Amino acid sequence: SMRGPKKKRKGRKKSIDTLPLDHHSLYINRELSWLEFNQRVLYQAHDEKHPLLERVKFLAITGTNLDEFFMIRVATILRQIKNGSERVTPDGLTPKEQYASIHSRADRMLQDQHSTWTRLRPLLEKEGVQFLEIGSYTRTHLDYLHQRFMNEIYPVLTPMAFDPGHPFPHISSLSMNLAVVVRHNRETKFARVKIPDVLPRFLQIPESVNGFKGQTFVFLEDVIKSNIHELFPGTKIREIRIFRIIRDTDLVIREDEADDLLQTVDEGLKRIRYGDVSLLQVEKAMPRRMLGVLAENCGVEAELVSRSDGRMNFGDWMQLMKL
């Protein structure tokens, strides 16, 4: 009577034994599991138990987290691909396979951040904090914002044209930019305007201008967009689209490689400025030709560009904590 169960147990043990400890099905991908962790942080932004501003803060944290993830973890995988590495992760993925699965998962998260914001926004409005979209600017808004644009924003903008005669301008990591197509003397030109990070992302409009009891904010990029003609006088503005990039900033210092720490840090800083692009995020409505020019100049395959439905760079929402 004792023999039956024993035999059974032996069989079960054998089936586990047949899986060596390094079998990929026993492992969860490190990068994908980190993305799931960040998703849980994003769920906190949906949780009504938290005060409203706390929920906005969770959204901002996932934004900053995801940026760092692209700067370091994704960049490392891209470097492996570039170096032709076929090294397989414990869960059985080559760098290319890993990048593909991470990219689609992270892309979903970028969309989720936007939909989280569209849920939080009406709630903030109920509490007396309003965010205006460019489409709902009145004449009064436009006049007021034009004045502020000329005084505060225009002086720190540096539009750069690029065409066969001008090289593509260097685009720094984490910067938000406007890609602009202008017609001038029957010629079409591309230009890029960096949205200055020295200015706050949210500009407050006084109650006297807006008539809304409470606080009203507009987005910096929208104020620049609505005054873009000031930057390109005498031209026809054909297209304005937002994009941002994240570069490889992972500075790995290994003792055997780094005899000279300063040199390594110096090379690392160079890489931060000129590192390979690990994310190119663009407005969904960006025309194919413009997207092609950006993707080619950033060294990103067109199908790996993240196309965004709404706002980008949610780390900036931390600025709302001062409300």
Secondary structure, DSSP 8 states (H G I E B T S, - for coil): --HHHHHHHHHHHHHHHTS-TT-GGG---HHHHHHHHHHHHHHHTT-TTS-HHHHHHHHHHHHHHHHHHIIIIIHHHHHHHHTT-----TTS--HHHHHHHHHHHHHHHHHHHHHHHHHHHHHHHHTTEEEE-GGG--HHHHHHHHHHIIIIIGGG---EEEBTTB------TT-EEEEEEEEETTEEEEEEEEE-TTS-SEEEE-HHHH--SSEEEEEHHHHHHHTGGGTSTTSEEEEEEEEEEEE-------TTT-S-HHHHHHHHHHHHHH--EEEEEEETT--HHHHHHHHHHHT--GGG-EEESS---GGGGGGGGG-
